[in-house]
Amino acid sequence: MGYVFFDTEHEYFTPIPLLAFDGGYSFPLNNYMSAGPYIGYSLYYPVEDFSIGFDRVLSLGVEFNLHLYNRNFLTLNSSYNAAFGSYDFLSFKAGLKHDVPVMMKMRKPDLNLGLSPVVFSPDSDGKDDILYIELDTSHKRAIDEWFVTVSDYTGSPIAFWGGDGPPPEQIEWGGQSYSGNLVFSASDYYVSAVLIDKLGNETTVHKPFITDIFVQEVNGIAKIRIPNIVFSPGKADFSTLEEHEINRNSEIINKLTDFLKKFPEYHIVIEGHGNIIAWKDKILAEKEQEEELIPLSLDRARLIKTILIEKGINAERLDVAGKGGGEPLVAFSDESNRWMNRRVEFILIK
């Protein structure tokens, strides 16, 4: 490419040898064209007048680019040039341009992840029924993809959103999983948000939230489902649990106690539920259900009843039942989710 200018005195075009430093910013017009402002600084030598010597030029203009293939462009540049030691002039350049990418280590996109409320209670009572997921980044124009996932305490995803370009500022979630099941009461969940910019830099942020004690209606029955009360394997006690598991159980039962005290008019049936391990063999499954799971789930329900009485719940309000593996929430063959079947349910009867 060469710069030329029109000499008004001699009325002809004259070439100008120069050393130039220039740059600009291109705004896309469509999928193939871009345009943007251009600025340059040059040292040039006007060959038609040897007495002047080298001069400095500040160039301001606009550049158009038409994408041809790969990183090759057809470019047109038009500039106004202010010469410090001579006269001003207009210049034009046109030709082919090839971009050579330069990879630089850049900072990952920033991401602030906000959750509200932290204690989520999707029971349709008009209070804390929606979880608001806030996504805030100052690098919106640079974001190529985004993903948001809600996972249960085992790390299994239960809800997902994603797309190209910058993320939405807010996502609203009512607590429904892929399968249409509602989140459980008094359980731990996590939100993970991922931003990937146009250079492939990735930022991931995790944030926990918990669900409150809440009542949901299932087939016309009001119940509280809690899978996070942990028992010793094969036992109806907490004897072999780690300290953090015992503390978590105590926290859940305390919340449940406070909730039940608010509704003294309700009678409560405590149901224990479990998983059938020998589900592949019908005869063995029936034997396991009758001889192991029903007695075990009944004893676990009795343990919870005893604890609730000790914490001030009237014993006359409480009954127990052992369901074993008779009412699974997910298939016993679903290894990643069948933990949901090991749960305690509280049936509220008015």
N, C-alpha and C positions, 0 to 999 in steps of 0.2 A: 504494500500500500504506500502511496506517496501523497504528501500534502502539496497543494498548489494554491496560488492566489492570483487574483486579477489585478494587474498593474494598470491603474487608470491613466497614468502618464504615457506609457508606451503601448497600451491597449493590446496586451498579449498575456497569456498564462506563463508563469515562471515557476519552476520547481524550487522547493526549499529543503535542503538537507537539515535534519533536526534530530535532537535527542529528546525524547518525550517521556514524561511520567504522567499517566492518566488513570482514571477509574470512574466508577459510577455505580448505579443501582438499577437493576432491570425489574420492571413490574410486568407480570404476565398479562397479555391482552386476550389470549385464548390458548389453546393447547400447542400452538405452533409459533406464535409471535410474542415478542416482548418489547418494551420501550422504557426508557428512563433517562434521567438527567446524566450529563457527562461533564467532568471537569478535568483539565489537564494543565501541566506546567512543562514548558519546552525551552530548550536552548536551540536556536536556529541560526543559519548563516545565509543571508540573502545574496545569492550569487550575482545578481545584476548590479550590485553596488558594493565593491570590495572595500570601500572606505568605512563602511559601517561596522564590520566585524560581527562577532556573535551577539545576539540579542536574546532577551528573555520574553516569553509570551505566556500569558495566562488565558486558557481557553475555557469557554463555557458553551454548552450546547446540549443536543439531544441525540441519542443513539437508538436505532431500530435494529432488531435481530429477527431473522426468520430461520427457524430450526429446519435443517435439511435431513440429517441422519446422525446417529450417535451423538457426538459433542461438536458437530460441525454446523456452522451458522453462516447465512448470508447477512452481512451487516452494512448499514448505512449510517454515517455519522455526519452531522452538520454542526459547525461551531462558529462562534464569534470569538475572535482572537484579539486580545489587548496586548500590543507590543510596547515594552517599556522604553526602547531606544529608537523606535521607528514609528511607522504608521499602523493603525489597526487594519484587520482584514478578515474576510470570511473564508472558511475552509470546509472542504468536503472530503470524506473518504468512503470508499465502497469496496467490497471484496468479500473474501471468505475468511472466517475466523474459526479457530479450533480451540476449545477450552481444555486445559489440562488441569484435572482436579488435584488439589493439594490437601491431604488429610492432616488435620490438626487435632491435638488432644483438647477437647472442649469439655466444659462443665456439663454434667448431666442436667436435664430439665428439672427445675424445682417443682415440688408438689406438696401442697398442704391438704391433708385429708381430714375432714371434719364429720363427726357423727352426732346426730341429735334425734331423739334423746339417747343418752348412754344406757339408760335402763328402758328397754323397749317392751311395750305391753300391747300387742295387737289383738285386743279383745272386743273391738268395736264399741267401746264405751265413750268414744270421743276424746280420750286423753292418751297421748303417747301411742296412738294406733299406727302411725307411719314413721318409718325410719328414714331420716333425711341424710343422704350421703353427699357431702359438699366436696367438690374438686376445684382447687384453686391453684393456678400456675401462671407465672409471668411469661412463659415461653409458648403461648398458644400458637403463634404462627409457625413455630418450628416443630410442632407435634405431628407425627405421621400416623401413629396408632395409639389407642388407649383401651384398657381392659379393667373391669371392676368385677370382683368375685366375692360372694358371701360364702363362708365355709363354717361347718360345725366344728366342735372341739376336737374331732379326730382329723381335721384337715380336708374332709370331703366337701367339694363344692355343692351348694344347694341353690345358688342363683348366680346369674352371670349377665353382664352387659359389655358391649365393646363396639368399636367402630374406627373409621379412618378420620384423620384430622384432629383438631382439638376436642377435648372431652366436654360434655355439658357441665354447666356450673353446679347442677344439682340432680340427683337421682332420688326418686321416691319409691320406697318398697314397703309393701303391706305385710311381709312376713311369710309369703307363700313360696314353697320350694318348687323345683322343677316338676315334681310329681303332684303338686297341688296340696301337699300337706303343710299345715301351719307349724311354725317353730314351736319348740317345747317351752314350758315354763321353767324358770330358774335355771337356765342353761347358758353356757358360754358360746359365743359365736365371734367370728372375725371377718373384717372387710379388708381385702387386699386390692390396691389400685396400682396399675402399671401404666407409665407413659414411655413411649418410644419416639425419639425425635428423628428427623430426616437423615441424620448421620448414623443412626443405629444406637445412640446412647440410650440407656434404659434406666428408669427410676422406679423403684417399687416401695410402696409404703403399706404397712400393716397396722390395723387398729382394732382392738377388741371392743365388744359390747356384750351386755348380758340382757336376758329377758326377765321380766318381773313375774311374779305369781299371777296368773290370769286364768279365767274360766273360758273354755270354749265349748260350743255345742256340737256334739257328735251324734248324729242320728236321733236328735231330739233329747239327748242326755247331756246335762251340764257336768263337765269334768275338768279336773286339773291333771295334766300329764307331766310327770317329772322323770326323765331317764337318768338324771345326774346324781341321784342318791346311790352311792357305791357301797356294795357289800363285799365281805370276804368271799373268795371263790367257793361255791358250794355250801355256804353257810348263811345263817340268818343273824350275823353280827358284824361288827367292824374291827374284830380283834387283830387281823393281819394287815390292816390298811396302813399306809404311810400317814404321817402327821398332817400333811397338806390335804389329803383326802378326807381325813376325819374332820378337819376344820371346815372344809367345803361342805360336807354333809351337815354339820352343825349350822352353818350359815343358811343353807337351803331350808332346813327344818324350822329355824327361827323365823324366817320370812313367811313360811307356810303357816306357822302358829299365829303370827300377827294378822295374817290375812283371814284365817278362819275365825279369829276372835271378833272380827268386824261383822260377821254374819252368824250370830248365835242361833238364828231361827232355822238354820240348815242342819240336816242330818248328813253324816259323811260315811260313805262306805270306802274303806281302803282296800284297793285291789293290788295284789302282787302279780307280775307278769314275767315270763322268762322265754328262753330260746330252746327249741328242740334241736339237739345235736345230731341225733340219729334220724333225721328227717327223710333220708333216702329209703329207709326200710320202714314200711308202714307198721309192721308188728312191733319192731324195736321202738319206733317213735311213740306208739300207744303205751308201751310198757314204761318208757322214760317219762311220759306225761303223767301217768297215774302214780307211779311209784316214787318218782323223784321231784318233778317240777311242781306239781300241785302242792305237795307237802312243804317244799322249800319256799315257794312263793307265798303260801299261807303264813308260814313262820316269819317271813320278812315283813309281811303286812302287820302281823302282831307286834313285831319289834317297833315299827313306826307308830303304831297305836300307843304302845307303852310310853314312848318318848313324848308324844303329844300330850298324853295325860299328865306326865311329869311337868310339862311346860304350861299346864293350866287349862287344857281343853277338857270339857266335861266328858267323862267316860260314856255317859248315856247317849252322847251324840255320835259315837263311833262304832262301826261294825267293820269286820274284815272278811276278805274273800281271797282264795288262792286260785288264780286262773291258769297258772303254768304257761304253756305255749299255745293255749287254745285260741288266743285272739292276737295274732301277730300283726304288726303294722307293716312290715316288709317281709318278703319271702326269706325263709331260713337259708336258702342258697345264696342270698346276697351278702357275701362276706363283709363288704365294706360298710353296709348300712344296717345289718341285723342287730347291732348293738341297741338300736331303738326299741327292740322287742323286750329288752331287760329294763323294766320301768316299774314305777309305782304310780297308780292312778287314784285320784280322789273323786268319787262320785258324789255330787251335791244333790240332796233330795230335800225339797221344802215341804 
